[in-house]
Amino acid sequence: MNSNDTYHFDALKKAVISKFLENHSASSNVKDWNGDDIALFQEDLFSEVNAKVSEKWFYSYFKHDAQKLPRIDMLNLLSGYIGFEHWNAFKSAPISEEPIKKKSFLWLIIFIPIAIVFLVTMNSKNTFTFCFLDNMTSKILKDVPIDIKVLQDNESPLYFKTDSLGCFTYKTNDDKIRFVVSSPYHKTDTIVRSINTHKNSFVRLDSDDYALILKYYTDGNIKDWTTHKQKLSKLFHNDAQIYRLYDNNAGVEILNKEDFVRLLTIPTQTLKKIRVLDQSYQDNQIITLKFTVQ
């Protein structure tokens, strides 16, 4: 790690330890913590951000001097634990460059939220920031942009996509936000959060099993193509309508179930370039599907 990363990560660790010690008894020196202390911290972390770190991870990054920063999703989780929206928000906080003492850091923890509230009040704006997690893996969903539709009273909805960190930020005069989240491989959900809720930094999305299975099949890594075809046939409704969208509005091709299954069971380069855009279901089978070949 460079000196800047070392400084910020050390500050994050001290803030996390201070937060934990507010309600639990343990040594202020994390290197003295035993297995029971670590287990208690894991439970406290889970109660705040619905995620845990392994004991091995804790030893690597807290009890020992880490040689590199943890993954961004772990940095986001720890930042959320101490009240920040994400890692970048923590790094942007006005923390002194001098060595941080426990009392002065606790003072900053109190002062920073007050300053943020003051600035928000002066600008008559509330800032909401959310990062999205896969409900099963607890990993930040940053590989595929997630579509967000912010619902407004008596106004048209606003549309956004998550950034490269799997997050999005929205400013409003309202104290609550209501938005619809949709993803090619996760179930659509409507989220309602209040600005006064401290646990509103992370949103968990349930995976869409059918979409994930379809993605797996379109990867072209199935050796037994006969079995592959049989499983695909069961996945689609007999009356399924499949639409292939061409680039630059060049047109739309309509395929039936047999045509599309045949396309997915021929190991060509086209198969690897298929991208599913949208799908709907009837009787637990895909009844409509839109795709493109990139």
C-alpha positions in Angstrom: 0.0 0.0 0.0 1.1 3.6 -0.6 1.3 6.0 2.3 -2.1 7.5 1.5 -3.9 4.1 1.5 -2.0 3.1 4.7 -3.2 6.3 6.5 -6.8 5.9 5.5 -7.0 2.2 6.2 -5.4 2.6 9.7 -7.9 5.4 10.4 -10.7 3.1 9.3 -9.5 0.3 11.6 -9.3 2.6 14.6 -12.8 3.9 13.9 -14.2 0.4 13.6 -12.5 -0.6 16.9 -13.8 2.5 18.7 -17.3 1.8 17.4 -17.1 -1.8 18.7 -15.8 -0.7 22.1 -18.7 1.7 22.6 -20.9 -1.3 23.6 -18.5 -4.1 24.2 -15.6 -4.9 26.5 -12.3 -5.8 24.9 -8.7 -4.5 24.7 -8.2 -1.2 22.9 -5.3 -2.9 21.2 -6.8 -5.2 18.6 -3.7 -7.4 18.5 -4.7 -8.6 22.0 -8.1 -9.8 21.0 -8.8 -13.5 21.3 -11.2 -15.7 19.4 -14.2 -14.7 21.6 -13.6 -11.0 21.0 -13.4 -11.6 17.2 -16.6 -13.7 17.3 -18.4 -10.9 19.2 -17.2 -8.3 16.6 -18.4 -10.5 13.8 -21.9 -10.6 15.3 -21.9 -6.9 15.9 -20.8 -6.2 12.3 -23.6 -8.5 11.1 -26.2 -6.7 13.2 -25.2 -3.4 11.7 -24.6 -4.2 8.0 -25.9 -7.7 7.6 -22.5 -9.1 6.6 -19.6 -10.8 8.3 -15.8 -11.0 7.9 -14.1 -14.4 8.4 -11.7 -14.9 11.3 -8.9 -15.5 8.8 -9.7 -12.1 7.1 -9.7 -10.4 10.5 -6.2 -11.8 11.3 -4.9 -10.8 7.9 -6.1 -7.2 8.0 -6.6 -6.2 11.6 -4.3 -8.2 13.9 -1.4 -8.1 11.3 -0.1 -5.2 9.2 -1.7 -5.7 5.8 0.4 -5.3 2.7 -2.5 -4.3 0.5 -6.0 -2.9 0.9 -8.9 -5.3 1.3 -11.4 -5.6 -1.5 -13.6 -2.5 -2.1 -16.8 -4.4 -1.0 -15.1 -5.1 2.4 -14.0 -1.5 2.7 -17.6 -0.4 2.0 -19.0 -2.7 4.6 -16.6 -1.5 7.3 -17.3 2.2 6.4 -21.0 1.4 6.7 -20.4 0.0 10.1 -19.1 3.3 11.4 -21.9 5.3 9.8 -20.4 6.3 6.4 -22.1 5.7 3.1 -19.1 3.9 1.6 -15.3 3.8 1.5 -14.9 6.9 -0.6 -17.2 8.9 1.7 -15.0 7.9 4.7 -11.8 8.9 2.8 -13.4 12.3 2.0 -14.1 13.0 5.7 -12.1 16.0 7.1 -9.7 13.9 9.2 -6.4 15.4 10.3 -3.2 14.2 8.8 -1.6 13.9 12.2 -1.6 10.6 14.1 -5.2 10.0 15.4 -5.7 9.6 19.1 -8.8 7.7 20.3 -10.4 10.7 22.0 -9.9 13.1 19.1 -11.2 10.5 16.6 -14.3 10.0 18.7 -14.8 13.7 18.7 -14.6 13.6 14.9 -17.1 10.8 14.7 -19.5 13.1 16.6 -18.7 16.3 14.7 -18.7 15.0 11.1 -22.4 13.8 11.1 -23.4 17.2 12.7 -21.5 19.1 10.0 -23.1 17.0 7.3 -26.6 17.6 8.8 -25.8 21.3 8.9 -24.7 21.4 5.3 -27.7 19.4 4.2 -30.0 21.8 6.0 -28.3 24.9 4.5 -28.8 23.5 1.0 -32.3 22.1 1.6 -31.2 18.8 0.2 -31.0 15.2 1.5 -28.4 13.0 0.0 -29.1 9.2 -0.3 -26.4 6.8 -1.3 -27.0 3.1 -1.8 -24.7 0.2 -2.8 -26.3 -3.1 -3.9 -25.4 -6.5 -2.6 -26.2 -10.0 -3.8 -28.4 -11.4 -1.1 -26.7 -14.9 -1.2 -23.0 -13.9 -1.6 -23.1 -10.5 0.1 -20.8 -9.2 -2.7 -21.2 -5.8 -4.1 -22.9 -6.0 -7.6 -20.5 -3.9 -9.6 -20.0 -6.0 -12.7 -23.4 -5.4 -14.2 -25.0 -1.9 -14.1 -28.3 -1.9 -12.2 -31.2 0.1 -13.4 -32.8 2.4 -10.9 -36.2 4.2 -11.3 -36.8 6.8 -8.7 -40.5 7.3 -8.1 -41.8 10.9 -7.5 -45.2 12.1 -6.3 -47.1 13.7 -9.1 -44.1 13.7 -11.4 -42.5 11.4 -13.9 -39.9 8.9 -12.6 -36.2 9.6 -12.9 -33.8 6.9 -14.2 -30.3 6.1 -13.1 -27.6 3.4 -13.3 -25.2 2.3 -10.6 -21.6 3.4 -10.9 -18.4 1.3 -11.2 -18.6 0.6 -7.4 -22.1 -0.8 -7.6 -23.6 2.3 -6.0 -25.8 5.4 -6.8 -26.4 8.7 -5.1 -29.5 10.9 -5.3 -30.3 14.3 -3.8 -33.8 15.4 -2.9 -35.7 17.8 -0.6 -37.8 14.8 0.6 -37.0 12.9 3.7 -37.8 9.6 2.0 -36.9 7.9 -1.3 -38.8 5.3 -3.2 -37.2 3.6 -6.2 -37.5 0.4 -8.3 -34.4 -1.7 -8.8 -34.0 -4.0 -11.8 -31.1 -6.1 -13.0 -30.8 -8.8 -15.8 -30.0 -11.4 -13.2 -31.8 -10.3 -10.0 -35.5 -9.9 -9.1 -37.1 -6.5 -9.5 -37.8 -4.9 -6.1 -39.3 -1.6 -4.8 -37.2 0.0 -2.1 -38.4 2.7 0.4 -35.9 4.3 2.8 -35.9 7.3 5.1 -33.0 9.8 5.5 -33.1 9.1 9.3 -32.4 5.4 8.8 -28.7 4.7 9.5 -28.9 1.2 7.9 -29.9 2.5 4.5 -26.5 2.3 2.8 -26.9 -1.2 1.4 -29.7 -2.9 -0.5 -29.8 -6.6 -0.9 -31.2 -8.1 -4.1 -32.4 -11.7 -4.6 -31.0 -13.5 -7.6 -33.3 -14.4 -10.5 -32.6 -18.1 -10.8 -34.0 -18.5 -14.2 -32.0 -15.6 -15.6 -28.9 -17.0 -14.0 -29.5 -20.5 -15.4 -30.0 -19.0 -18.8 -26.8 -17.0 -18.5 -25.0 -20.2 -17.5 -26.3 -22.0 -20.6 -25.3 -19.1 -22.9 -21.7 -19.3 -21.8 -21.2 -22.2 -24.1 -19.4 -24.4 -21.6 -21.7 -27.4 -21.6 -20.1 -30.6 -23.0 -23.2 -32.6 -23.2 -25.2 -30.7 -25.8 -28.1 -33.2 -25.8 -28.7 -32.7 -22.1 -28.2 -29.0 -22.6 -31.0 -28.9 -25.2 -33.4 -30.9 -23.0 -32.9 -28.5 -20.0 -33.3 -25.5 -22.2 -36.5 -26.8 -23.7 -38.0 -27.1 -20.2 -36.9 -23.6 -19.3 -39.0 -22.0 -22.1 -42.8 -22.0 -22.4 -44.1 -23.8 -25.6 -45.6 -20.5 -26.8 -42.5 -18.4 -26.0 -41.8 -15.4 -28.1 -38.1 -14.5 -28.5 -37.0 -11.2 -30.0 -33.5 -10.6 -31.3 -32.7 -6.8 -31.4 -30.1 -5.7 -33.9 -27.7 -2.8 -33.4 -28.4 0.8 -34.7 -32.2 0.1 -34.9 -31.5 -2.2 -37.9 -34.6 -4.3 -37.0 -36.0 -7.1 -34.9 -36.1 -10.8 -35.6 -38.8 -12.9 -33.9 -37.8 -16.5 -33.0 -39.9 -19.3 -31.5 -38.8 -21.7 -28.8 -37.3 -24.2 -31.1 -35.3 -21.6 -33.1 -33.8 -20.1 -29.9 -33.0 -23.4 -28.3 -31.3 -24.5 -31.5 -29.3 -21.3 -31.5 -28.2 -21.9 -27.9 -27.2 -25.5 -28.6 -24.8 -24.8 -31.4 -21.3 -24.1 -30.1 -20.5 -21.1 -32.3 -18.8 -17.8 -31.5 -22.3 -16.2 -31.7 -23.3 -18.1 -28.6 -20.6 -16.5 -26.5 -21.8 -13.0 -27.6 -25.5 -13.3 -26.7 -26.7 -10.8 -24.1 -30.1 -11.2 -22.5 -31.9 -7.8 -22.2 -35.2 -8.7 -20.7 -37.5 -11.7 -20.0 -40.9 -12.5 -18.5 -42.4 -15.7 -17.1 -45.6 -17.7 -17.2 -46.1 -20.8 -15.2 -42.5 -20.7 -14.0 -41.3 -20.7 -17.7 -39.9 -18.0 -19.9 -42.7 -16.7 -22.1 -41.0 -13.7 -23.6 -37.3 -12.8 -24.0 -35.3 -10.1 -25.7 -31.6 -10.5 -26.6 -28.9 -9.1 -28.7 -25.6 -10.4 -30.1 -22.7 -8.1 -29.3 
